[in-house]
Amino acid sequence: MSHRLRVDWPACKGRGLCFEILPERVALDEWGYPIVTGEVTPDLLALAREAVRSCPTLALRLVPTQR
């Protein structure tokens, strides 16, 4: 099963912790808000879960994708 990161935009405050933990799948726009890029591969799943747990506003979720 593959996964993707989703951002709850009203909750996100652009702190950038998700980028610090998972720069392989999260970039930051010019205001510091996350831009999620691509699916979370199995080798990045643990880091993606850490990024979700570390979000201070609970704005990041890891959701399964259907193929």
VOVOGU-303355 format. One line per field, with one value per residue: y, z negated, x negated of N, C-alpha, C, O, CB in turn; residue in three letters. Coordinates in nm, 4 decimals, always signed. Glycine has a CB too. Example, Ala and Ser with C-alpha at 12.3 -4.5 7.8 and 13.67 -1.06 7.14 Angstrom:
BEGIN
n_v (-0.5690  -0.2250)
n_w (-0.7800  -0.7080)
n_u (-1.3190  -1.2850)
ca_v (-0.4500  -0.1060)
ca_w (-0.7800  -0.7140)
ca_u (-1.2300  -1.3670)
c_v (-0.3300  +0.0030)
c_w (-0.7800  -0.7870)
c_u (-1.3200  -1.2900)
o_v (-0.3319  +0.1138)
o_w (-0.8465  -0.8039)
o_u (-1.4236  -1.3409)
cb_v (-0.4473  -0.0598)
cb_w (-0.9046  -0.5725)
cb_u (-1.1308  -1.4084)
marvo (ALA  SER)
REM end
This chain:
BEGIN
n_v (-0.1179  +0.2189  +0.5591  +0.9033  +1.2400  +1.4778  +1.8133  +2.0125  +2.2988  +2.5305  +2.4838  +2.4793  +2.6521  +2.7130  +2.6400  +2.4719  +2.2343  +1.9852  +1.9903  +1.9997  +1.7460  +1.5725  +1.6353  +1.5098  +1.4752  +1.7033  +2.0372  +2.3903  +2.6764  +3.0231  +3.1566  +2.9879  +2.7747  +2.4300  +2.2281  +1.9438  +1.6742  +1.4113  +1.0517  +0.8800  +0.6734  +0.3300  +0.3292  +0.5823  +0.5974  +0.5797  +0.8247  +0.9983  +0.9449  +1.0402  +1.3131  +1.3785  +1.3309  +1.5278  +1.7730  +2.0822  +2.1951  +1.9967  +1.9677  +1.8032  +1.5007  +1.1489  +0.9598  +0.6645  +0.5603  +0.4614  +0.2194)
n_w (+0.0000  +0.0826  -0.0200  -0.0748  -0.1637  -0.3177  -0.3493  -0.5861  -0.5096  -0.6380  -0.9021  -0.8961  -0.9819  -0.8649  -0.9770  -0.9050  -1.0008  -0.8922  -0.6481  -0.7381  -0.8485  -0.6401  -0.3704  -0.1274  -0.0299  -0.0892  -0.0081  -0.0481  -0.0014  +0.1087  -0.1180  -0.3212  -0.3506  -0.3231  -0.0345  +0.0945  +0.2484  +0.4570  +0.3969  +0.0825  +0.0426  -0.0515  -0.1864  -0.2959  -0.4708  -0.7572  -0.8230  -0.7211  -0.8912  -1.1285  -1.0638  -1.0499  -1.3170  -1.4381  -1.3631  -1.4790  -1.4680  -1.3947  -1.1239  -0.9220  -0.7489  -0.6933  -0.4368  -0.2955  +0.0441  +0.3249  +0.5693)
n_u (-0.0844  -0.0550  -0.1249  -0.0251  -0.1048  +0.1038  +0.2121  +0.3727  +0.4895  +0.6157  +0.5361  +0.2574  -0.0369  -0.2730  -0.5256  -0.7363  -0.8476  -0.7831  -0.9168  -1.1820  -1.2077  -1.1340  -1.2531  -1.2647  -1.0076  -0.8676  -0.8516  -0.9088  -0.7055  -0.7333  -0.6464  -0.6891  -0.5174  -0.4150  -0.4752  -0.3697  -0.5272  -0.4856  -0.4354  -0.4630  -0.7225  -0.7992  -1.0484  -1.0566  -0.8503  -0.8612  -0.9846  -0.7920  -0.5782  -0.6894  -0.7091  -0.4370  -0.3600  -0.5124  -0.4111  -0.3155  -0.0613  +0.1062  +0.1609  +0.0828  +0.1305  +0.1111  +0.2139  +0.3578  +0.3173  +0.5091  +0.4588)
ca_v (+0.0000  +0.3437  +0.6681  +1.0421  +1.3382  +1.5790  +1.9297  +2.0840  +2.4362  +2.6265  +2.4564  +2.4948  +2.7849  +2.7297  +2.6316  +2.4092  +2.1126  +1.8734  +2.0018  +1.9639  +1.6013  +1.4969  +1.7204  +1.4291  +1.4836  +1.8318  +2.1600  +2.5064  +2.7854  +3.1460  +3.2017  +2.8854  +2.6714  +2.3067  +2.1780  +1.7997  +1.6251  +1.2672  +0.9526  +0.8390  +0.5392  +0.2512  +0.3678  +0.7116  +0.5899  +0.6117  +0.9690  +1.0635  +0.9330  +1.1328  +1.4481  +1.3941  +1.3417  +1.6480  +1.8952  +2.1448  +2.2324  +1.8761  +1.9997  +1.7079  +1.3652  +1.0469  +0.8867  +0.5603  +0.5850  +0.3425  +0.2014)
ca_w (+0.0000  +0.0860  -0.0984  -0.0383  -0.2690  -0.2909  -0.4369  -0.6231  -0.4889  -0.7428  -1.0269  -0.8773  -1.0121  -0.7916  -1.0665  -0.8301  -1.0604  -0.7987  -0.5520  -0.8059  -0.8705  -0.5173  -0.2523  -0.0060  +0.0176  -0.1248  +0.0237  -0.1058  +0.0931  +0.0714  -0.2486  -0.4198  -0.3593  -0.2574  +0.0944  +0.0904  +0.3805  +0.4792  +0.2985  -0.0190  +0.0730  -0.1745  -0.2587  -0.3606  -0.5518  -0.8979  -0.8315  -0.6982  -1.0170  -1.2228  -1.0239  -1.0901  -1.4636  -1.4810  -1.3218  -1.6000  -1.4514  -1.3472  -0.9897  -0.8253  -0.7615  -0.6023  -0.3909  -0.1955  +0.1797  +0.3932  +0.7010)
ca_u (+0.0000  -0.1312  -0.0675  -0.0531  -0.0857  +0.2068  +0.2009  +0.4957  +0.4429  +0.6548  +0.4641  +0.1128  -0.0922  -0.3975  -0.6420  -0.8431  -0.9030  -0.7664  -1.0264  -1.3066  -1.2095  -1.1130  -1.2746  -1.2485  -0.8695  -0.8072  -0.9243  -0.8410  -0.6831  -0.8030  -0.5987  -0.7222  -0.4143  -0.4600  -0.4291  -0.3949  -0.5648  -0.4917  -0.3918  -0.5598  -0.7724  -0.8180  -1.1703  -1.0345  -0.7286  -0.8904  -1.0065  -0.6635  -0.5023  -0.7520  -0.6691  -0.2973  -0.3576  -0.5833  -0.3416  -0.2613  +0.0797  +0.1766  +0.2080  +0.0292  +0.1832  +0.0625  +0.3325  +0.3299  +0.3657  +0.5574  +0.3986)
c_v (+0.1243  +0.4528  +0.8026  +1.1282  +1.4382  +1.6906  +1.9875  +2.2328  +2.5347  +2.6074  +2.4864  +2.6391  +2.8065  +2.7265  +2.5618  +2.2843  +1.9934  +1.8735  +1.9596  +1.8130  +1.5239  +1.5827  +1.6435  +1.4407  +1.6159  +1.9440  +2.2742  +2.6125  +2.9123  +3.2023  +3.0994  +2.7774  +2.5487  +2.2815  +2.0306  +1.7510  +1.4729  +1.1808  +0.9241  +0.6940  +0.4632  +0.2906  +0.5021  +0.7109  +0.6270  +0.7622  +1.0466  +1.0578  +1.0274  +1.2771  +1.4767  +1.4134  +1.4734  +1.7780  +1.9603  +2.1835  +2.1159  +1.8956  +1.9000  +1.5698  +1.2753  +0.9621  +0.7800  +0.6004  +0.4542  +0.3360  +0.1350)
c_w (+0.0000  +0.0109  -0.0378  -0.1622  -0.2250  -0.3941  -0.4604  -0.6205  -0.5942  -0.8738  -1.0158  -0.9048  -0.9490  -0.8783  -1.0005  -0.8914  -0.9666  -0.6944  -0.6142  -0.8223  -0.7393  -0.3917  -0.1204  +0.0527  -0.0139  -0.0857  -0.0437  +0.0015  +0.0397  -0.0637  -0.3580  -0.4383  -0.2783  -0.1227  +0.0964  +0.2324  +0.3806  +0.3668  +0.1998  +0.0105  -0.0574  -0.2538  -0.3305  -0.4567  -0.6979  -0.9154  -0.8105  -0.8242  -1.1236  -1.1913  -1.0664  -1.2418  -1.5122  -1.4462  -1.4436  -1.5899  -1.4020  -1.2071  -0.8835  -0.8546  -0.6583  -0.5641  -0.2888  -0.0595  +0.2412  +0.5311  +0.7927)
c_u (-0.0889  -0.0547  -0.1044  -0.0359  +0.0201  +0.1920  +0.3396  +0.4600  +0.4916  +0.5777  +0.3144  +0.0701  -0.2294  -0.5222  -0.7613  -0.9040  -0.8918  -0.8780  -1.1591  -1.3196  -1.2079  -1.1331  -1.2634  -1.1077  -0.8005  -0.9027  -0.8491  -0.8224  -0.7507  -0.7596  -0.6255  -0.6179  -0.4558  -0.3947  -0.4687  -0.4203  -0.5702  -0.4402  -0.5033  -0.5983  -0.7966  -0.9424  -1.1565  -0.9161  -0.7542  -0.9127  -0.8770  -0.5778  -0.5585  -0.7123  -0.5251  -0.2888  -0.4178  -0.5123  -0.2750  -0.1136  +0.1653  +0.2334  +0.1629  +0.0851  +0.1191  +0.1831  +0.2929  +0.3856  +0.4102  +0.4958  +0.4960)
o_v (+0.1321  +0.4393  +0.8150  +1.0933  +1.4780  +1.6653  +2.0090  +2.2860  +2.6182  +2.7033  +2.5160  +2.7343  +2.9070  +2.8033  +2.5895  +2.2327  +1.9094  +1.7674  +1.8915  +1.7581  +1.4203  +1.6008  +1.7043  +1.4187  +1.6388  +1.9450  +2.2552  +2.6359  +2.9082  +3.2876  +3.1206  +2.6969  +2.5615  +2.3095  +1.9973  +1.7822  +1.4135  +1.2280  +0.9416  +0.6039  +0.5249  +0.2856  +0.5328  +0.8134  +0.7001  +0.8207  +1.1492  +1.1558  +1.0874  +1.3549  +1.5863  +1.5024  +1.5247  +1.8837  +1.8999  +2.2027  +2.1340  +1.8457  +1.9119  +1.5259  +1.3193  +0.9003  +0.8026  +0.6666  +0.3485  +0.4372  +0.1107)
o_w (-0.0748  -0.0175  +0.0388  -0.2539  -0.1086  -0.5111  -0.3657  -0.7178  -0.6374  -0.9480  -1.1168  -0.8577  -0.9764  -0.8548  -1.0362  -0.8393  -0.9622  -0.6569  -0.5502  -0.8115  -0.7280  -0.3144  -0.0139  +0.1724  +0.0295  -0.1252  -0.0912  +0.0841  -0.0634  -0.1191  -0.4737  -0.5309  -0.1765  -0.1010  +0.0996  +0.3247  +0.3104  +0.2582  +0.2294  +0.0035  -0.1627  -0.3768  -0.4179  -0.5174  -0.7566  -1.0125  -0.8749  -0.8595  -1.1998  -1.2826  -1.1136  -1.2892  -1.6168  -1.4961  -1.5051  -1.6921  -1.3710  -1.1758  -0.7671  -0.9696  -0.5508  -0.6497  -0.2057  -0.0506  +0.2121  +0.6000  +0.9091)
o_u (-0.1864  +0.0644  -0.1999  +0.0385  +0.0249  +0.1630  +0.4153  +0.4065  +0.4120  +0.5565  +0.2506  +0.1322  -0.2950  -0.6155  -0.8758  -1.0029  -0.9817  -0.9280  -1.2392  -1.4293  -1.2735  -1.0390  -1.2537  -1.0893  -0.6875  -1.0192  -0.7371  -0.9106  -0.8178  -0.8288  -0.5894  -0.6275  -0.5237  -0.2768  -0.5871  -0.3450  -0.6520  -0.4064  -0.6215  -0.5147  -0.8128  -0.9409  -1.2375  -0.8851  -0.6744  -0.8647  -0.8547  -0.5123  -0.4827  -0.6847  -0.4947  -0.2182  -0.3779  -0.5509  -0.1871  -0.0477  +0.2831  +0.3415  +0.2013  +0.0876  +0.0783  +0.2464  +0.2050  +0.4890  +0.3542  +0.4833  +0.4644)
cb_v (-0.0002  +0.3874  +0.6607  +1.0910  +1.4098  +1.5165  +2.0371  +2.0383  +2.4838  +2.6144  +2.3110  +2.4534  +2.8041  +2.8572  +2.5575  +2.5059  +2.0815  +1.8808  +2.1452  +2.0320  +1.5599  +1.4374  +1.7860  +1.2830  +1.3722  +1.8382  +2.1827  +2.5635  +2.8090  +3.2496  +3.2319  +2.9490  +2.7256  +2.1899  +2.2594  +1.7228  +1.6834  +1.2293  +0.8227  +0.8547  +0.5464  +0.1045  +0.3738  +0.8177  +0.4499  +0.5332  +1.0128  +0.9977  +0.7869  +1.1178  +1.4660  +1.2710  +1.2246  +1.6494  +1.8639  +2.2668  +2.3488  +1.8388  +2.1362  +1.7062  +1.3640  +0.9601  +0.9840  +0.4249  +0.6520  +0.3417  +0.1200)
cb_w (-0.1222  +0.2327  -0.2440  +0.0774  -0.3031  -0.2956  -0.3762  -0.7671  -0.3546  -0.7703  -1.0673  -0.7340  -1.1625  -0.7176  -1.1946  -0.8100  -1.1913  -0.7292  -0.4995  -0.9423  -0.9561  -0.5171  -0.2606  -0.0360  -0.0415  -0.2773  +0.1804  -0.2259  +0.1160  +0.1771  -0.2422  -0.5490  -0.3094  -0.3465  +0.2177  +0.0254  +0.4235  +0.5063  +0.3676  -0.1652  +0.1576  -0.1399  -0.1625  -0.2560  -0.5440  -0.9469  -0.7288  -0.5803  -1.0687  -1.2193  -0.8715  -1.0458  -1.5262  -1.4206  -1.2113  -1.6325  -1.3543  -1.4439  -0.9519  -0.8289  -0.7461  -0.6670  -0.3294  -0.2395  +0.2667  +0.4019  +0.6926)
cb_u (+0.0960  -0.1590  -0.1149  +0.0401  -0.2188  +0.3518  +0.1059  +0.5518  +0.4864  +0.8035  +0.4842  +0.0720  -0.1021  -0.3937  -0.6040  -0.9477  -0.8327  -0.6285  -1.0364  -1.3141  -1.0908  -0.9735  -1.4112  -1.2795  -0.7902  -0.7738  -0.9369  -0.9209  -0.5301  -0.7817  -0.4506  -0.7464  -0.2784  -0.4337  -0.4918  -0.2750  -0.7004  -0.6286  -0.3475  -0.5013  -0.9032  -0.8261  -1.2875  -1.0133  -0.6696  -1.0150  -1.1106  -0.5896  -0.5055  -0.9053  -0.6840  -0.2134  -0.4331  -0.7189  -0.2356  -0.3413  +0.0914  +0.2897  +0.1615  -0.1255  +0.3359  -0.0525  +0.4362  +0.3898  +0.2569  +0.7112  +0.2704)
marvo (MET  SER  HIS  ARG  LEU  ARG  VAL  ASP  TRP  PRO  ALA  CYS  LYS  GLY  ARG  GLY  LEU  CYS  PHE  GLU  ILE  LEU  PRO  GLU  ARG  VAL  ALA  LEU  ASP  GLU  TRP  GLY  TYR  PRO  ILE  VAL  THR  GLY  GLU  VAL  THR  PRO  ASP  LEU  LEU  ALA  LEU  ALA  ARG  GLU  ALA  VAL  ARG  SER  CYS  PRO  THR  LEU  ALA  LEU  ARG  LEU  VAL  PRO  THR  GLN  ARG)
REM end
